[in-house]
Amino acid sequence: MARIYVGNLPLDIRTKDIDDLFYKYGRIRDIDLKNPSRPPAFAFVSFDEYRAAEDAVRGRDGVQFEGSKLRVEISRGTQDAYDDRGGGRGGGGGGYHGGGGGGGFPPP
């Protein structure tokens, strides 16, 4: 799994809008939308594959969206990219578009 940061979003953005922006790059596992009290809004989008995240960054970083230039980059501070390349934590399940995998840690 790999996660990207999407910044400079309008405050009235919806999860569906983000899905529409990124679905073509690969299977989206999760969208974590943050709507702060003042602009801009931002989101984290998790893809099943690292390559999809890289493609999304290349395809959407700097693109104009509702009057603002999107900032899209691989999310820092997570092990998501490392996980997809053969190390790190176990797999997870569920996600934004359903489905899931096995493995991971047992529930608390």
Kinemage of the C-alpha trace (Angstrom):
@kinemage 1
@onewidth
@group {chain A} dominant
@subgroup {mainchain}
@vectorlist {calphas} color= white
{ca met a 1} P 0.000 0.000 0.000
{ca ala a 2} L 1.146 3.557 -0.689
{ca arg a 3} L -0.313 6.837 0.489
{ca ile a 4} L -0.266 10.269 -1.110
{ca tyr a 5} L -0.906 13.712 0.324
{ca val a 6} L -3.272 15.968 -1.634
{ca gly a 7} L -3.161 19.605 -0.587
{ca asn a 8} L -4.641 22.938 -1.566
{ca leu a 9} L -8.173 21.558 -1.820
{ca pro a 10} L -11.288 23.742 -1.507
{ca leu a 11} L -13.191 23.537 1.798
{ca asp a 12} L -16.333 22.228 0.089
{ca ile a 13} L -14.515 19.189 -1.375
{ca arg a 14} L -16.181 15.788 -0.944
{ca thr a 15} L -14.699 12.320 -0.794
{ca lys a 16} L -16.411 11.542 -4.117
{ca asp a 17} L -14.587 14.482 -5.754
{ca ile a 18} L -11.235 13.096 -4.631
{ca asp a 19} L -12.176 9.631 -5.834
{ca asp a 20} L -13.074 11.139 -9.232
{ca leu a 21} L -9.637 12.815 -9.402
{ca phe a 22} L -7.614 9.698 -8.609
{ca tyr a 23} L -9.536 6.501 -9.473
{ca lys a 24} L -7.901 6.177 -12.894
{ca tyr a 25} L -4.440 5.681 -11.363
{ca gly a 26} L -5.254 2.472 -9.513
{ca arg a 27} L -7.365 0.837 -6.828
{ca ile a 28} L -8.003 3.278 -3.989
{ca arg a 29} L -7.996 1.638 -0.592
{ca asp a 30} L -8.900 4.676 1.527
{ca ile a 31} L -9.539 8.418 1.350
{ca asp a 32} L -8.957 10.385 4.553
{ca leu a 33} L -10.362 13.878 3.964
{ca lys a 34} L -9.458 16.726 6.349
{ca asn a 35} L -11.631 19.840 6.355
{ca pro a 36} L -10.038 22.338 8.742
{ca ser a 37} L -11.864 25.456 9.919
{ca arg a 38} L -9.863 27.568 7.470
{ca pro a 39} L -8.571 26.783 3.972
{ca pro a 40} L -7.084 24.839 2.431
{ca ala a 41} L -8.522 21.376 2.956
{ca phe a 42} L -6.302 18.351 2.375
{ca ala a 43} L -6.547 14.593 2.070
{ca phe a 44} L -4.572 11.389 2.203
{ca val a 45} L -5.340 8.849 -0.505
{ca ser a 46} L -4.146 5.266 -0.064
{ca phe a 47} L -3.586 3.073 -3.092
{ca asp a 48} L -3.069 -0.676 -3.173
{ca glu a 49} L 0.140 -0.293 -5.196
{ca tyr a 50} L 3.079 2.072 -4.909
{ca arg a 51} L 3.187 2.533 -8.687
{ca ala a 52} L -0.399 3.855 -8.666
{ca ala a 53} L 0.587 6.441 -6.066
{ca glu a 54} L 3.597 7.517 -8.135
{ca asp a 55} L 1.409 7.807 -11.251
{ca ala a 56} L -1.126 9.897 -9.313
{ca val a 57} L 1.597 12.281 -8.158
{ca arg a 58} L 2.941 12.664 -11.696
{ca gly a 59} L -0.541 13.076 -13.151
{ca arg a 60} L -2.107 15.466 -10.650
{ca asp a 61} L 0.603 17.533 -8.942
{ca gly a 62} L 0.265 21.155 -10.052
{ca val a 63} L -3.054 20.615 -11.835
{ca gln a 64} L -5.652 23.374 -11.505
{ca phe a 65} L -8.730 22.244 -9.556
{ca glu a 66} L -11.574 24.650 -8.779
{ca gly a 67} L -9.272 27.674 -8.996
{ca ser a 68} L -6.335 26.270 -7.015
{ca lys a 69} L -3.198 24.412 -7.985
{ca leu a 70} L -3.190 20.960 -6.383
{ca arg a 71} L -0.193 19.838 -4.369
{ca val a 72} L 0.193 16.064 -4.632
{ca glu a 73} L 3.130 14.121 -3.206
{ca ile a 74} L 4.005 10.768 -1.684
{ca ser a 75} L 3.046 10.980 1.980
{ca arg a 76} L 5.960 11.269 4.392
{ca gly a 77} L 6.135 9.807 7.867
{ca thr a 78} L 4.561 6.463 7.012
{ca gln a 79} L 5.908 3.070 6.118
{ca asp a 80} L 3.343 2.574 3.372
{ca ala a 81} L 5.835 2.843 0.507
{ca tyr a 82} L 8.225 0.479 2.264
{ca asp a 83} L 5.423 -2.048 2.820
{ca asp a 84} L 4.633 -2.270 -0.885
{ca arg a 85} L 8.244 -2.965 -1.771
{ca gly a 86} L 8.618 -6.079 0.316
{ca gly a 87} L 9.054 -5.142 3.953
{ca gly a 88} L 7.473 -3.448 6.892
{ca arg a 89} L 4.096 -4.253 8.376
{ca gly a 90} L 1.694 -6.975 7.323
{ca gly a 91} L -1.283 -6.450 5.056
{ca gly a 92} L -4.575 -4.929 6.046
{ca gly a 93} L -8.145 -5.455 5.032
{ca gly a 94} L -11.181 -3.528 3.940
{ca gly a 95} L -10.867 -0.079 2.532
{ca tyr a 96} L -12.676 2.542 0.549
{ca his a 97} L -13.675 0.307 -2.351
{ca gly a 98} L -14.256 -2.823 -0.293
{ca gly a 99} L -12.344 -6.017 -0.713
{ca gly a 100} L -9.371 -6.535 1.452
{ca gly a 101} L -6.494 -8.731 2.183
{ca gly a 102} L -5.445 -10.995 4.909
{ca gly a 103} L -2.557 -10.803 7.277
{ca gly a 104} L -1.689 -7.843 9.365
{ca phe a 105} L -1.937 -7.687 13.080
{ca pro a 106} L -4.677 -9.407 15.103
{ca pro a 107} L -7.408 -7.118 16.460
{ca pro a 108} L -6.751 -5.618 19.907
